[in-house]
Amino acid sequence: MKILIIVPAFNEEASLPGVLRDLREQMPSADVLVVNDGSEDSTSRTARDRGVKVVDLPFNLGIGGAVQTGYLYAAHQGYDVAVQFDGDGQHLGTEIEKLLKPLEEGVADIVIGSRFLVPGAYKAPLFRTLGIWIFSVVLSRILSTAVTDSTSGFRAANRKAIEFFAGMYPDDYPEVEALVLSHKAELRMTEVAVAMRERTGGKSSITPVRSVYYMTKVLMAIFIDLLKKVR
Amino acid sequence: MDLLKILAIIGSGALLVVVIELIRRGRLKERYSLLWLLAGAVLLVLSASRGVLEYVSRMVGIFYPPSFLFLIAFLFLLLITMHFSVVLSSLSERTKKLAQELALVREELRNIKKSGLDNGK
C-alpha cells in the first residue's frame, strides 16, 4: 500500500523539524509531502533539508487549497492512501496506524481522528466546547453518522476519496465542509479515537469572542454545501 | 421639457458614451460590456420618450414615472453586480487551480533536473 502523508505548512519552520522527525520514526515506509502554502519563513528549506517531498505554492491559498494540492499530488502519483497531518505539531505520528485500520479493512473511505471519542481526554474552552457540540449535532444529523470532531484536520483517505478531493475541495472551512461534500459524494466516513497534543506554539484562530460569528458562518457554509452539485 | 427629463437623458447618454469608448479603447471586454450597453440603451429610451415611460410605469402600477426609471436602473445594477460575483468566483477558482498546478509542475521539473544530473555523472 502506497501511503502519502500530506503536511500543509504555513510559516511552520519552528515546528516542522519535530513533525518530520516524528513521521520518519513512526511511519518510515510512507512518503511525506510538505505543502508549503506560500510561507514567508524558511518552511520550504527546512522541509527539503530533511529529505521529504515539498511543493511550494506561489502564494497563500489557505488550508483548503494547500490540502487539495496534496490530494492532487496523491492522485497524480497513484497513492492508495493519503493522510492529512498538520505541520504545527498538533498531531502525533503514533496515531496514524489507527486511522489506517478502517481503510485497510475496507469499511470506510475517509477516517477522521477524533479527540472527543474518549470523554475528558481533551479540554477545550467553554465556548469552543459549545461550538463543537452544536457542529456535531448538526453534522451527525446531516451525515446520518456520528461525528464528534468535525474540525479535526487529522484524517486519512483511500483512493476513491483522494480522487474526489483532488477534483473538489472546499476553501472556507475545509474540515467541516469536506465532510458534507463527501457525504453528498456517497463516501463512507468513520471516526476513530486519537490523542492529540495541546497546542504549544501559536494561537488558535478561534478566539472566544469570535466563536459565535465563526459558528454562524460555518453553519451557513454547511447549508450552502448541501445545495452544491457534486461531481 | 422638464429638468428631470434632461438630466435623465444626459445621464443615460453619458453612460452609453463611456461604455462605448471603453470598448473602443479595449479597456472593457465585450463579454462584460453587454449588460452595461443594454442598461444604457434601455435607460436612454425610457428617459427620452415620456410616452413609453408613462405607459410602462402605469402598466406595472407605478404612478410617479421617474421612480420607474430608478427601479430599472437599480435592477440593472443588481444584475451587473451578480454577474461580477459569478465571474469573480470562477476567476478565483481558476487562480487556485493555476497556483496548484504551478507548484506541482515545478516540483516535477525539479525532480527531472535532479535525476538528469545524476545520470550525467
Chai-1 contact restraints between the chains, C-beta under 6 A:
chainA,res_idxA,chainB,res_idxB,connection_type,confidence,min_distance_angstrom,max_distance_angstrom,comment,restraint_id
A,V55,B,A103,contact,1.0,0.0,6.0,A-B,restraint_1
A,V55,B,L104,contact,1.0,0.0,6.0,A-B,restraint_2
A,V55,B,E107,contact,1.0,0.0,6.0,A-B,restraint_3
A,D56,B,A103,contact,1.0,0.0,6.0,A-B,restraint_4
A,L57,B,A99,contact,1.0,0.0,6.0,A-B,restraint_5
A,L57,B,A103,contact,1.0,0.0,6.0,A-B,restraint_6
A,P58,B,A99,contact,1.0,0.0,6.0,A-B,restraint_7
A,P58,B,L102,contact,1.0,0.0,6.0,A-B,restraint_8
A,L61,B,K96,contact,1.0,0.0,6.0,A-B,restraint_9
A,G65,B,K96,contact,1.0,0.0,6.0,A-B,restraint_10
A,T69,B,Q100,contact,1.0,0.0,6.0,A-B,restraint_11
A,L72,B,Q100,contact,1.0,0.0,6.0,A-B,restraint_12
